[in-house]
Amino acid sequence: MSNTILRNENVSVTLKSLGGELTSIKDASGTEYLWQGNPDFWSGQAPVLFPIVGCLRNGTATIGNSKTCSFGGPLQGWDCGFGFFF
C-alpha cells in the first residue's frame, strides 16, 4: 500500500492507504507531532478504530434518550484492515 501526503503552508500530514492510518503530522518547520512508532512497544501509530474503541456494556449503546444500537463487531473496530483511496 502507498502513502498519501496532504500539505499546505502550515502543516503536512501523511496517511497510509491501508487502514487510513495517520503516520505523520509536521508543522512548516518540520517538527513531527505524531509518535513515529517503536516495535519494541507497539508497531502501530494511529489506527482508525471505527466504529468503536473498546467494548459496550451488554453490547449496546444508547444515544440521547431513545436511540439504542447494538454492536457485535471486533473489539477495536475494523477499519485498520481496509484499503483507503485518497
Sequence and secondary structure as in RCSB ss.txt:
>XXXX:A:sequence
MSNTILRNENVSVTLKSLGGELTSIKDASGTEYLWQGNPDFWSGQAPVLFPIVGCLRNGTATIGNSKTCSFGGPL
QGWDCGFGFFF
>XXXX:A:secstr
  EEEEE SSEEEEEETBTT EEEEEETT  B S   BTTTBS S    TT SS  GGGEEEETTTEEEE  S T
T SGGGSB   
